[in-house]
């Protein structure tokens, strides 16, 4: 198989409803977006990393720390749509969509998802998840849950607890039990699959759940899910900065 050109594109916007200016917020001495960028750069099989944004403040901040950025329009319906716009004329075969609020995404998690496409020519899209073993995490709408089939292809993503806890014995719902799987904020696509996605209308379940990946499933496409042991807490609100900062400092200081 010919060598495939892989790029990571990090979608970032300034106008977050719950946390305006989030990509530029300082965490452990660096803007949030810089942590995401540097962890993407640590994946050796990725050729280039870009930030895609519609805001000049983010664009200039990325250039200031030595990163690369591309400007996009402000009309994107989702992060994947923004990335599709950014790579339309770019020479690449596989694109990693790494969410701009995921500073704890491990390079090995990104590489594992990439390997699914590199080793299986029929795999068009891949993502990652981690086990949920705390009931509070399972019930939180801030954690997206995923269920998948025996081939590790996603069946559904939801902000609700899935599989449903309603008929599960209490013993199976205690902390420490495998309650479900939390979806992590990254995707890997073949370029044709991403471009197809960007031309599809928003789906009914995508609109209800506010989860862009459901657009693929609603249109009969498959998303391969890899299970990693590394969680990747995101930063959705100002209250989540401090715990993420603590984890980042521990990672930086211990390499664990």
N, C-alpha and C positions, 0 to 999 in steps of 0.2 A: 504494500500500500504506500502511495506517495505521502511524503511528509505533509501534514496538515497545519495550516497557519492558525494559531489560536490567539485570540485577543480577549482581554477582560474589559468590560465597560461597566462603570459604576454610575448608576443614575442618581442624581442629587438635585433636589430642589430646595429653595429657601423657604417657600410659603407653606410650611407644615402647619396644619390646623392646631395640633396639640403642642407643638414645639417649634415656633418660628425660628429660622436661622440655625436649625439643628446641625447641619453638616459642618458649620464653623465653630460650634461650641467647643471650648477647650476641655480635653479630657487627658489627665496625666501628662500635661505639658504640651499636648499637640491638638490641633483641630481634629474633631471626630473623623472627618473625611480622610485625613492623612493616615490614621491608623488602618482604615480599610484599604487604602491604596497600597501601603507598605506590605500588608499581609498578602495582598494579591500578587505583588512583585516577588514574593518569596516562593511562588510556585514555579519551579524551574522550567516546566514544559510550556509555559505561557510566553508568547513572543512579545506582546505589548500590553500595557494597561492604560486606560483612559478614564477620565471622569466626563460624563455627559450631563450638561446642566443648561438651564435656560436663564441663569442668573450670573451677571458679571462679577458679583462679589465672590461667589464660589469659584468661578473660572480663574479669577486673579489669585485667590488663595492657593489653588492647586499649583499654578505656575510658580508661586512664591516659594513653595517647599520643593520645587524641582520636578513636579509631576506634569503629566500631559492632560489636556482637557479639550473638549469640543463643545461648541455652543449648539443648542438645539432650540426649536420653537417652544412656545409655552402651551401647545395644544395637545400634548401627549396624554392619552387616557390612563396610562400606567407606566411603570418603569420599563417594562419590556417594549412598549411602544416607543418610548424615548430612545432606547438602545437601537431599535430597528431603524429609526431615523438617522442615528449617528453612524451606523455601519453600512447604510445603503450603498455607498460608493467605495467602501473600504475593502481592501484585499484581505479577506479572511475566510476561513472554512468553518471554524467553531468559535462561538462567542460565549463567554462566561458573563452572566448577569449577577454581579455581587452587590447586594443592597447597600446603599450608602450609610445605613445606620447599624451595620453589623461589624463593629470593630473587633469582635472576638472570634470571627470565622477563621478556623485553623487552615493553614495552607494544605495540610493533608486531606482535609474534608473536600476542598475544592478539587484536588487532584483525583480523589476517588471517584467523584462524579464525572470528571473529565474522562477517566479511564473507561467508563461505560460506553461512551461514544467512540473512543479510539479503538476499543476491542470488539465492539458489536456494531457492524455496519447498518443494522436495522434500527438501532436506537437513535432517535431523533432529538429527544429532550431528556435531561436527567436533573435530579435535585437531590436533597439530602434531608435526613431526619435523625432524631435522637430519641431514645426511650424516655417516657414520662413515668416517674415513680413517686411523685408527690401529688396527692389529690388536689391541692390548691393549684398546681400547675395544670392539671388535667381539666379543671373546671374554669380556669381563667379564659375569658374571651380574647385576651391579648396574645395567647399562645394558639397558633393555628395547628390543628391536628390533621393527620393524614392516615388513611387506611389504604392498604395495597394488597394485590393478589399474590399468588404463589410465585409469580415471575417477578415480583417486586415492582409491578406497574401500578401506579396510583389508581384507586377507585373513586376517591373523593377527598376533598379538603374542606375543613370547616372550622369556624371559631367555637362551635359547640363541642362538648365532649363526644368524640366518636372513637370506638364503638360505644353506643349508648350505655350508660350505667344503670338504666332503669331496671333491667331484669338480671343484673349481675349480683351474685352473692356478696354480702358485706365483707367477707373474708378476701374477696378479689379486689376490693376497693380501698384497702388499707395502704398507707405509705409504705413504700418498699416493694410493693407488687408492681408488675408491669401493667400499667393502666392504659397506655396507648403510645402514640408516637407524635412528637412535636416536629413540625416542619421548620426547616431552617431557611433563612432568606438568601438563597442563591439558586441559580438555574444554569444549566449548560445546554446550548442549542446548536444544532447545525444551522448554518445561515439560511437555507431555504425554509426550514421550519419556523424560524423567527420571522422571516418576511411574510410567510403565510399568515402567521398569528396576527401580525399588525394590520392585515387587510380583512380580518374577520370582524363581524359586528360583535358588540358586547353581548355576552350570553346572559340568560335569566339568572342562573345560579351565581355567576360572577358578580352581577349587579347586587344580588341579595347579600352575599357573603363579603363582598368587596375584596375578592381574591382573584387576581388576574389569571392564575394558572388554571382556573376552572374553564376558561375559554377554550383551552385545548381539549379538555375532557368532554365538554359539551359538543364539540365538533368531531368526536370519535378518534382523537389522537391519543397517544400513550405518553406518559411521563414515567420514566424509570426512577425509582427511589432507592438510594443507598442509605444504609443505616450506619451512622458514625457514633463513636463513644464520646465525642466532644460536643457539648452544648455550645450555643452561640447566642447569649442574651443580647437582644438589640436595645437601642435607645429610642423609645417612642415618646417619652415624657421627661421633663426636667428631673422628676423624682428618681428616674432610673440611672441618672448620670453617676451618682456616688457609688452604687454597688458595681456598676460596670467598670468604673475607674479603679476600684479595689481589685477586681479580677485582672484588669490589664496590668496593674503594677506587679501583681503576683506572677503573672505570666512572664513579664519582662525580667523580673528579678530571679526567677527560678527556672524559666524555660519549660514549665509544666502547664 
